[in-house]
Amino acid sequence: MKKKLPYVDYKTDLFERLKNPIFAQGYLNVALEDEDRSVFLLALSDVVEAYGGMSKVARAAKISREHIYRMLSEKGNPELKTLKNLLNALGLKLAIESKDQNQKAA
């Protein structure tokens, strides 16, 4: 019989939190701010796992599972269209916003 631990495993807790689209959105936005793109790709991989894993998300995105693994690898470089399809399957989308929310268009 497996002994119940007095704490929640980090990954288990993270994946539970990432099932909330607002949390996933914030998690990805913070990761996107890092200059190292592999940080964003790792965060996106976490969100994919939280949403049911590579196979389930690949089917929903109409992208091969192998392609998602390659695109989310440390050296991955996803195309914009593929990234949009993957995010769409997760119920998320890309957006552009002003650095200064008070700035008006010229």
Backbone as JSON Lines, residues from 0, in Angstrom:
{"i":0,"aa":"M","n":[0.84,-1.18,0.0],"ca":[0.0,0.0,0.0],"c":[0.88,1.25,0.0]}
{"i":1,"aa":"K","n":[0.57,2.16,-0.91],"ca":[1.35,3.38,-1.04],"c":[0.97,4.37,0.05]}
{"i":2,"aa":"K","n":[1.98,4.9,0.74],"ca":[1.75,5.86,1.82],"c":[1.41,7.23,1.23]}
{"i":3,"aa":"K","n":[0.37,7.86,1.75],"ca":[-0.05,9.18,1.28],"c":[0.93,10.23,1.81]}
{"i":4,"aa":"L","n":[1.46,11.03,0.9],"ca":[2.42,12.06,1.28],"c":[1.7,13.26,1.89]}
{"i":5,"aa":"P","n":[2.33,13.95,2.84],"ca":[1.69,15.1,3.48],"c":[1.71,16.36,2.62]}
{"i":6,"aa":"Y","n":[2.17,16.26,1.4],"ca":[2.26,17.4,0.51],"c":[1.81,16.99,-0.89]}
{"i":7,"aa":"V","n":[1.56,17.98,-1.72],"ca":[1.16,17.72,-3.11],"c":[2.4,17.88,-3.98]}
{"i":8,"aa":"D","n":[2.6,16.94,-4.87],"ca":[3.71,16.99,-5.81],"c":[3.62,18.27,-6.66]}
{"i":9,"aa":"Y","n":[4.75,18.91,-6.9],"ca":[4.8,20.16,-7.65],"c":[4.11,20.05,-9.01]}
{"i":10,"aa":"K","n":[4.47,19.05,-9.79],"ca":[3.9,18.91,-11.14],"c":[2.4,18.64,-11.08]}
{"i":11,"aa":"T","n":[1.97,17.82,-10.15],"ca":[0.54,17.54,-10.0],"c":[-0.22,18.82,-9.7]}
{"i":12,"aa":"D","n":[0.3,19.61,-8.78],"ca":[-0.34,20.88,-8.43],"c":[-0.33,21.83,-9.62]}
{"i":13,"aa":"L","n":[0.8,21.93,-10.31],"ca":[0.91,22.82,-11.47],"c":[-0.09,22.43,-12.54]}
{"i":14,"aa":"F","n":[-0.18,21.14,-12.87],"ca":[-1.1,20.7,-13.92],"c":[-2.55,20.96,-13.53]}
{"i":15,"aa":"E","n":[-2.88,20.82,-12.27],"ca":[-4.24,21.14,-11.81],"c":[-4.53,22.63,-12.01]}
{"i":16,"aa":"R","n":[-3.57,23.47,-11.66],"ca":[-3.75,24.92,-11.82],"c":[-3.84,25.3,-13.29]}
{"i":17,"aa":"L","n":[-3.05,24.64,-14.13],"ca":[-3.03,24.97,-15.55],"c":[-4.31,24.59,-16.28]}
{"i":18,"aa":"K","n":[-5.14,23.78,-15.68],"ca":[-6.43,23.44,-16.28],"c":[-7.36,24.65,-16.29]}
{"i":19,"aa":"N","n":[-7.05,25.64,-15.46],"ca":[-7.8,26.89,-15.45],"c":[-7.24,27.78,-16.57]}
{"i":20,"aa":"P","n":[-8.06,28.13,-17.57],"ca":[-7.56,28.9,-18.71],"c":[-6.94,30.25,-18.32]}
{"i":21,"aa":"I","n":[-7.45,30.89,-17.29],"ca":[-6.89,32.18,-16.86],"c":[-5.49,31.97,-16.28]}
{"i":22,"aa":"F","n":[-5.31,30.92,-15.49],"ca":[-3.99,30.61,-14.94],"c":[-3.03,30.25,-16.07]}
{"i":23,"aa":"A","n":[-3.49,29.41,-17.01],"ca":[-2.64,29.0,-18.14],"c":[-2.22,30.22,-18.96]}
{"i":24,"aa":"Q","n":[-3.15,31.13,-19.16],"ca":[-2.85,32.36,-19.9],"c":[-1.75,33.16,-19.21]}
{"i":25,"aa":"G","n":[-1.88,33.36,-17.92],"ca":[-0.86,34.09,-17.17],"c":[0.48,33.38,-17.17]}
{"i":26,"aa":"Y","n":[0.44,32.07,-17.01],"ca":[1.66,31.24,-17.0],"c":[2.41,31.39,-18.32]}
{"i":27,"aa":"L","n":[1.68,31.32,-19.42],"ca":[2.31,31.43,-20.73],"c":[2.81,32.85,-21.0]}
{"i":28,"aa":"N","n":[2.04,33.85,-20.58],"ca":[2.47,35.23,-20.78],"c":[3.75,35.55,-20.02]}
{"i":29,"aa":"V","n":[3.86,35.07,-18.8],"ca":[5.09,35.29,-18.03],"c":[6.26,34.57,-18.7]}
{"i":30,"aa":"A","n":[6.04,33.35,-19.15],"ca":[7.11,32.6,-19.83],"c":[7.53,33.28,-21.12]}
{"i":31,"aa":"L","n":[6.58,33.89,-21.81],"ca":[6.87,34.57,-23.07],"c":[7.76,35.79,-22.87]}
{"i":32,"aa":"E","n":[7.74,36.37,-21.69],"ca":[8.56,37.55,-21.4],"c":[10.04,37.21,-21.28]}
{"i":33,"aa":"D","n":[10.37,35.95,-21.04],"ca":[11.76,35.54,-20.92],"c":[12.42,35.59,-22.3]}
{"i":34,"aa":"E","n":[13.65,36.04,-22.36],"ca":[14.35,36.15,-23.64],"c":[14.68,34.78,-24.24]}
{"i":35,"aa":"D","n":[14.76,33.77,-23.42],"ca":[15.06,32.41,-23.87],"c":[13.76,31.75,-24.33]}
{"i":36,"aa":"R","n":[13.6,31.51,-25.62],"ca":[12.34,30.97,-26.12],"c":[12.04,29.58,-25.57]}
{"i":37,"aa":"S","n":[13.07,28.86,-25.13],"ca":[12.84,27.52,-24.59],"c":[12.01,27.57,-23.31]}
{"i":38,"aa":"V","n":[12.03,28.71,-22.6],"ca":[11.21,28.86,-21.41],"c":[9.73,28.84,-21.8]}
{"i":39,"aa":"F","n":[9.38,29.57,-22.87],"ca":[8.0,29.57,-23.35],"c":[7.6,28.19,-23.85]}
{"i":40,"aa":"L","n":[8.48,27.54,-24.58],"ca":[8.16,26.22,-25.12],"c":[7.95,25.2,-24.0]}
{"i":41,"aa":"L","n":[8.75,25.29,-22.94],"ca":[8.57,24.4,-21.79],"c":[7.24,24.69,-21.11]}
{"i":42,"aa":"A","n":[6.91,25.96,-20.95],"ca":[5.63,26.33,-20.33],"c":[4.47,25.83,-21.18]}
{"i":43,"aa":"L","n":[4.58,25.97,-22.49],"ca":[3.52,25.5,-23.38],"c":[3.39,23.97,-23.3]}
{"i":44,"aa":"S","n":[4.51,23.3,-23.16],"ca":[4.5,21.85,-22.99],"c":[3.76,21.47,-21.7]}
{"i":45,"aa":"D","n":[3.98,22.23,-20.63],"ca":[3.26,21.99,-19.37],"c":[1.75,22.15,-19.56]}
{"i":46,"aa":"V","n":[1.35,23.18,-20.3],"ca":[-0.07,23.41,-20.54],"c":[-0.66,22.27,-21.36]}
{"i":47,"aa":"V","n":[0.06,21.82,-22.37],"ca":[-0.39,20.69,-23.19],"c":[-0.6,19.46,-22.31]}
{"i":48,"aa":"E","n":[0.34,19.17,-21.43],"ca":[0.21,18.02,-20.53],"c":[-1.01,18.18,-19.62]}
{"i":49,"aa":"A","n":[-1.22,19.38,-19.11],"ca":[-2.35,19.63,-18.22],"c":[-3.69,19.44,-18.93]}
{"i":50,"aa":"Y","n":[-3.71,19.72,-20.22],"ca":[-4.95,19.62,-21.0],"c":[-5.17,18.23,-21.58]}
{"i":51,"aa":"G","n":[-4.45,17.26,-21.1],"ca":[-4.72,15.89,-21.53],"c":[-3.56,15.2,-22.22]}
{"i":52,"aa":"G","n":[-2.48,15.88,-22.43],"ca":[-1.3,15.25,-23.03],"c":[-1.17,15.51,-24.53]}
{"i":53,"aa":"M","n":[-0.04,15.11,-25.04],"ca":[0.32,15.37,-26.43],"c":[-0.67,14.75,-27.42]}
{"i":54,"aa":"S","n":[-1.04,13.51,-27.19],"ca":[-1.92,12.81,-28.15],"c":[-3.28,13.5,-28.26]}
{"i":55,"aa":"K","n":[-3.88,13.79,-27.13],"ca":[-5.21,14.42,-27.13],"c":[-5.16,15.8,-27.77]}
{"i":56,"aa":"V","n":[-4.18,16.61,-27.41],"ca":[-4.07,17.96,-27.96],"c":[-3.69,17.91,-29.43]}
{"i":57,"aa":"A","n":[-2.85,16.96,-29.81],"ca":[-2.46,16.82,-31.22],"c":[-3.68,16.53,-32.09]}
{"i":58,"aa":"R","n":[-4.55,15.64,-31.63],"ca":[-5.77,15.34,-32.38],"c":[-6.64,16.59,-32.51]}
{"i":59,"aa":"A","n":[-6.81,17.31,-31.42],"ca":[-7.66,18.51,-31.44],"c":[-7.07,19.6,-32.33]}
{"i":60,"aa":"A","n":[-5.74,19.69,-32.36],"ca":[-5.06,20.72,-33.16],"c":[-4.83,20.28,-34.6]}
{"i":61,"aa":"K","n":[-5.09,19.0,-34.87],"ca":[-4.83,18.42,-36.2],"c":[-3.36,18.57,-36.59]}
{"i":62,"aa":"I","n":[-2.51,18.27,-35.6],"ca":[-1.06,18.29,-35.77],"c":[-0.56,16.93,-35.28]}
{"i":63,"aa":"S","n":[0.43,16.37,-35.93],"ca":[0.94,15.08,-35.46],"c":[1.6,15.25,-34.09]}
{"i":64,"aa":"R","n":[1.47,14.22,-33.3],"ca":[2.07,14.23,-31.96],"c":[3.58,14.43,-32.04]}
{"i":65,"aa":"E","n":[4.21,13.79,-33.01],"ca":[5.65,13.92,-33.19],"c":[6.03,15.36,-33.51]}
{"i":66,"aa":"H","n":[5.2,16.03,-34.32],"ca":[5.48,17.42,-34.68],"c":[5.4,18.31,-33.43]}
{"i":67,"aa":"I","n":[4.43,18.05,-32.58],"ca":[4.3,18.85,-31.35],"c":[5.51,18.62,-30.46]}
{"i":68,"aa":"Y","n":[5.94,17.36,-30.32],"ca":[7.14,17.08,-29.52],"c":[8.34,17.86,-30.06]}
{"i":69,"aa":"R","n":[8.53,17.85,-31.38],"ca":[9.66,18.57,-31.98],"c":[9.53,20.08,-31.77]}
{"i":70,"aa":"M","n":[8.33,20.6,-31.97],"ca":[8.16,22.05,-31.88],"c":[8.31,22.54,-30.45]}
{"i":71,"aa":"L","n":[8.02,21.7,-29.46],"ca":[8.14,22.1,-28.06],"c":[9.46,21.69,-27.43]}
{"i":72,"aa":"S","n":[10.34,21.1,-28.23],"ca":[11.66,20.72,-27.71],"c":[12.48,21.98,-27.45]}
{"i":73,"aa":"E","n":[13.58,21.8,-26.75],"ca":[14.43,22.93,-26.38],"c":[14.88,23.74,-27.6]}
{"i":74,"aa":"K","n":[15.08,23.06,-28.72],"ca":[15.51,23.75,-29.95],"c":[14.35,23.97,-30.91]}
{"i":75,"aa":"G","n":[13.13,23.74,-30.42],"ca":[11.96,23.91,-31.26],"c":[11.79,25.35,-31.74]}
{"i":76,"aa":"N","n":[11.19,25.47,-32.91],"ca":[10.95,26.78,-33.5],"c":[9.63,26.71,-34.27]}
{"i":77,"aa":"P","n":[8.51,26.74,-33.52],"ca":[7.22,26.55,-34.18],"c":[6.86,27.68,-35.14]}
{"i":78,"aa":"E","n":[6.23,27.3,-36.24],"ca":[5.7,28.29,-37.16],"c":[4.48,28.94,-36.52]}
{"i":79,"aa":"L","n":[4.2,30.16,-36.93],"ca":[3.08,30.9,-36.37],"c":[1.76,30.15,-36.55]}
{"i":80,"aa":"K","n":[1.54,29.61,-37.73],"ca":[0.28,28.89,-38.0],"c":[0.14,27.68,-37.08]}
{"i":81,"aa":"T","n":[1.22,26.93,-36.89],"ca":[1.19,25.75,-36.03],"c":[0.96,26.15,-34.58]}
{"i":82,"aa":"L","n":[1.61,27.21,-34.15],"ca":[1.43,27.71,-32.78],"c":[-0.01,28.14,-32.56]}
{"i":83,"aa":"K","n":[-0.58,28.84,-33.54],"ca":[-1.98,29.27,-33.43],"c":[-2.92,28.07,-33.35]}
{"i":84,"aa":"N","n":[-2.67,27.03,-34.16],"ca":[-3.5,25.82,-34.12],"c":[-3.4,25.13,-32.76]}
{"i":85,"aa":"L","n":[-2.2,25.05,-32.23],"ca":[-2.0,24.42,-30.94],"c":[-2.7,25.2,-29.83]}
{"i":86,"aa":"L","n":[-2.51,26.51,-29.82],"ca":[-3.17,27.35,-28.81],"c":[-4.69,27.27,-28.93]}
{"i":87,"aa":"N","n":[-5.19,27.25,-30.15],"ca":[-6.63,27.13,-30.38],"c":[-7.17,25.83,-29.77]}
{"i":88,"aa":"A","n":[-6.44,24.75,-29.93],"ca":[-6.85,23.47,-29.36],"c":[-6.88,23.51,-27.84]}
{"i":89,"aa":"L","n":[-6.09,24.42,-27.26],"ca":[-6.06,24.58,-25.8],"c":[-7.07,25.62,-25.32]}
{"i":90,"aa":"G","n":[-7.81,26.22,-26.27],"ca":[-8.78,27.24,-25.89],"c":[-8.13,28.59,-25.65]}
{"i":91,"aa":"L","n":[-6.95,28.8,-26.23],"ca":[-6.2,30.04,-26.06],"c":[-5.93,30.65,-27.44]}
{"i":92,"aa":"K","n":[-5.46,31.9,-27.46],"ca":[-5.11,32.54,-28.72],"c":[-3.98,33.53,-28.51]}
{"i":93,"aa":"L","n":[-3.31,33.85,-29.6],"ca":[-2.26,34.87,-29.58],"c":[-2.91,36.25,-29.61]}
{"i":94,"aa":"A","n":[-2.28,37.22,-28.97],"ca":[-2.78,38.58,-28.99],"c":[-1.6,39.54,-28.92]}
{"i":95,"aa":"I","n":[-1.77,40.67,-29.52],"ca":[-0.76,41.73,-29.46],"c":[-1.35,42.85,-28.61]}
{"i":96,"aa":"E","n":[-0.55,43.36,-27.68],"ca":[-1.03,44.46,-26.87],"c":[0.08,45.48,-26.69]}
{"i":97,"aa":"S","n":[-0.31,46.69,-26.43],"ca":[0.64,47.79,-26.25],"c":[1.4,47.6,-24.93]}
{"i":98,"aa":"K","n":[2.67,47.95,-24.93],"ca":[3.44,47.95,-23.69],"c":[2.84,48.95,-22.7]}
{"i":99,"aa":"D","n":[2.41,50.07,-23.25],"ca":[1.81,51.13,-22.44],"c":[0.32,51.14,-22.72]}
{"i":100,"aa":"Q","n":[-0.47,50.63,-21.8],"ca":[-1.92,50.52,-22.0],"c":[-2.59,51.89,-22.16]}
{"i":101,"aa":"N","n":[-1.95,52.98,-21.74],"ca":[-2.53,54.31,-21.85],"c":[-2.21,55.0,-23.17]}
{"i":102,"aa":"Q","n":[-1.31,54.39,-23.94],"ca":[-0.86,54.98,-25.2],"c":[-1.95,54.82,-26.27]}
{"i":103,"aa":"K","n":[-2.25,55.9,-26.98],"ca":[-3.24,55.86,-28.05],"c":[-2.55,55.77,-29.4]}
{"i":104,"aa":"A","n":[-3.24,55.18,-30.37],"ca":[-2.69,55.07,-31.71],"c":[-2.55,56.46,-32.34]}
{"i":105,"aa":"A","n":[-1.51,56.6,-33.14],"ca":[-1.27,57.9,-33.78],"c":[-2.21,58.12,-34.93]}
